Amino acid sequence: MPDDRSSIVLGNVSGPGVSASSFAVAAGTDWTVGPAQSSAADPFALGLRSLTVAEHGRLMLAWAVWLRNDSTVTVRGELSGVRHLTLGMGARLRWRVLVAGIAQATSFPFPPAAASASPAQ
């Protein structure tokens, strides 16, 4: 991927239509979403319907994130920043990682027994 990249910074995403909104981090773009500081006691609440990071896209989240109910984050590119993640009821995190050149997909629905997940393709 070329070094010519675009950057988008969103400190807060709120409003009546947020829970039905979907964002896509395209290849060649860097997105920073959330406040500069958060904590496990006061996590950044991410309540979008879906957030997808394309291959060669980069998403930086706050240190502590609460993925709100029924939200889905799919990462095919890079995810950074987040160290403490709380999944709300029905929330899903899907990502694909390269291990020794072999793509592996992993999904974590919550609660595990009540949700079905598909690998990031």
N, C-alpha and C positions, 0 to 999 in steps of 0.2 A: 504494500500500500504506500502511495507517495507520502512525503512529509507535509504536503500542503493540506492542512486540516482546518476545519471550522470549529469554534467553541461556542457553547451556549451555557449560561449560568442561570439557574432558577433557585432563588433562595426560599420561595414558598409557593406552593401550588394549592389554591383554595378557591372555594366558590360553590354554588349550587350544582354545577354540572361536572365537577371533578370526578365523582365516583363512576360516571359513565364515560369518561374520557380515556383515550388511548394515545400514548406517545410512542414514537419510534426513533431510536438513535441510529441514524444511517451510517453506513461505512464512511470513514473519513471524517467523522465528527466526534467531538469530545463534549459530553454533557456533565455538568455538575448540578446535582439536585439536592436541595436541603440546606440547612444552616451550616455555618462554619464550625459550630460547636453543638454537640448533643451529648447526652449521657444515658446510661442504662436506666436511670430513674426518670429521665425526661427525653425519650427518644423522638426522633423526627417521624411523624405519621405520614406515610405514603399511602394515599387512598385512591390512586388511579385505578380504573378498570384493568388496564394492562400497560406495561412498559416493556418494550422489546429493544434489545441491543443487537444490531446486526453484526455479522462478522466484520472485523476491522473497525467497529464502533467502540467507543470507550465511555463508560458511565462511572462517575464518582459519586458516591452517596455519603451522607453524614456517618459519623462513627457509630451511632446507635440509631437503628431504624425499626419502626413498627410497621410491618406490611399489613395494612388494614384488611378487614373481612372481605373475602371474595376478590381480592386483587391478585394479579398474576404478573410476575417479572420473569422474562425469558432472556437469557444472556447467551449469545453466540460469539460475542466479542470479549471485551475486557470489563470487569467489575472491580472497583477498588474503593478504599476508604472505609467501608462498613466492617466493623469488628464484632458488633453485637446486634443480632437480628431476631426480632420477635415476629412470629407469623400469627395473624388473626385467624379466626374460624373461617375455613374455606380458602385461605390465601395459599398461593403456590409460588415457589421459586424454582425455576428450571435453568440449568446451565449446561454448557458443553465445554469440556476442557480437552486440551491436547496432552497426551501422556506418551512420550517417546514416539511422537508422530502419529499416534492412533487417536482418533476422536472418540471420546466417551461422553455419554449423556447421563445426567443425573437430575432427578426431580424430587422435591420435597413438598408434597401436599400436607395440609393440616386439617383435620386430624387424619393420620395415615390410613386408618381403616375405612373412613367415610368418603374418601376422595380418590378419584383415579387420575393418573398423571401420564403424560406422554413425553418422551425425550425431546429435547430441542433438536431440530433437524436443520 
